[in-house]
Amino acid sequence: MLRELYKAIELPVFQNKMYPDQASALAAPMGSLLLVQDSETGLVFNSTFDQKFLSYDQDYQNEQAHSDFFQKHLSSVKSIIENFFSDKTIIEVGCGKGFFLDYLIEHGFNVKGIDPAYEGDSPNVIKACFDVSLGIKADNIVLRHVLEHIPDPFAFLKAIAKANGGKGKIYIEVPCLNWILTHKAWFDIFYEHVNYFRLQDFNAMFETVYESGHIFGDQYIYVVADLASLKTPKLAESDFIKFPNDFLNVEKVMSKLNPLGKNVVWGGASKGVIFSLNAKRFGFNIDYVVDINPSKQGKYIGGTGLLVSSPDSLIEKLTNDDNIFVMNSNYFDEIVKSSGNKFNYIKVD
């Protein structure tokens, strides 16, 4: 039985896919979302998700490592991995553009990566979707921000375990549903993420969990577990999820803006795409989107067709009355410093 939790209609199916022109961005495929909780497993997912809409390629740009704060986060992840992966042979499933993979290699790990969106030429990366038929295995698996994209996450973990001979340690990192609910972060619910996890979900999936916790300002959760202990999750009787009644409260954020100024969304990734779309739907104009990732700059985001600018090219156009919506408060200090601390800064979370 599935319990309905939250609905959202007509969202871009890709939040991190960049488009070369406004017309193609406005024509980006859209999909509706119905979040449900499975009363057997306790897992939360989008029951209307359709995998055929998504194809990860070179236009998919989700690298966050251009930020100093995010690089510190990756350093903390490396420390966790060092604590538990005594043998440094690793497979990173879903290695993206390869930044974290290269970072681990620089620190002495023997890492192979798999990702269809990889753009480089490293012999350490297989440019493909994960499949058991690839025939690669290691003592340890890294799975960062992948499981939320997979239609059947438990089956995917079973496939990884099978490919790895039913053994090994795994590091999993995903966004935290409890953080989203506590902060009423409606801009963190989107089509591209089919699953939404809590720590108790992973405790229910693994008999042996070596360590788990919250990281990245509590926005993410992580678990280090034994693949051999994978088990079918079961919902605890008291573990039903409830979304806040005022979860989609766009007006609350917008009440902080200066009506005399232009509106700038700082962060042209998932949060910024959904924030911009719902802001416009509620009658609030978004004038600019800015992002420090060069691969996003000069391109357009799906749904609204807004152009992504570099910080340098945009800041010179702004006045002191203008509003900068900071999509992720983890980056607030970086953004204020790099933009000269002369605008109306609004933390949306």
Secondary structure as GFF3:
##gff-version 3
##sequence-region A 1 349
A	DSSP	beta_strand	2	12	.	.	.	ID=ss1
A	DSSP	beta_strand	18	19	.	.	.	ID=ss2
A	DSSP	alpha_helix	22	26	.	.	.	ID=ss3
A	DSSP	beta_strand	30	38	.	.	.	ID=ss4
A	DSSP	beta_strand	44	46	.	.	.	ID=ss5
A	DSSP	three_ten_helix	51	53	.	.	.	ID=ss6
A	DSSP	alpha_helix	68	84	.	.	.	ID=ss7
A	DSSP	beta_strand	89	93	.	.	.	ID=ss8
A	DSSP	alpha_helix	99	106	.	.	.	ID=ss9
A	DSSP	beta_strand	110	114	.	.	.	ID=ss10
A	DSSP	beta_strand	125	126	.	.	.	ID=ss11
A	DSSP	three_ten_helix	132	134	.	.	.	ID=ss12
A	DSSP	beta_strand	140	144	.	.	.	ID=ss13
A	DSSP	three_ten_helix	147	149	.	.	.	ID=ss14
A	DSSP	alpha_helix	153	163	.	.	.	ID=ss15
A	DSSP	beta_strand	169	175	.	.	.	ID=ss16
A	DSSP	alpha_helix	177	182	.	.	.	ID=ss17
A	DSSP	three_ten_helix	186	188	.	.	.	ID=ss18
A	DSSP	beta_strand	195	196	.	.	.	ID=ss19
A	DSSP	alpha_helix	199	205	.	.	.	ID=ss20
A	DSSP	beta_strand	209	215	.	.	.	ID=ss21
A	DSSP	beta_strand	220	226	.	.	.	ID=ss22
A	DSSP	three_ten_helix	227	229	.	.	.	ID=ss23
A	DSSP	alpha_helix	250	254	.	.	.	ID=ss24
A	DSSP	beta_strand	263	266	.	.	.	ID=ss25
A	DSSP	alpha_helix	270	281	.	.	.	ID=ss26
A	DSSP	beta_strand	288	290	.	.	.	ID=ss27
A	DSSP	beta_strand	300	301	.	.	.	ID=ss28
A	DSSP	beta_strand	308	309	.	.	.	ID=ss29
A	DSSP	alpha_helix	311	315	.	.	.	ID=ss30
A	DSSP	beta_strand	323	326	.	.	.	ID=ss31
A	DSSP	three_ten_helix	329	331	.	.	.	ID=ss32
A	DSSP	alpha_helix	332	338	.	.	.	ID=ss33
A	DSSP	beta_strand	344	347	.	.	.	ID=ss34
###
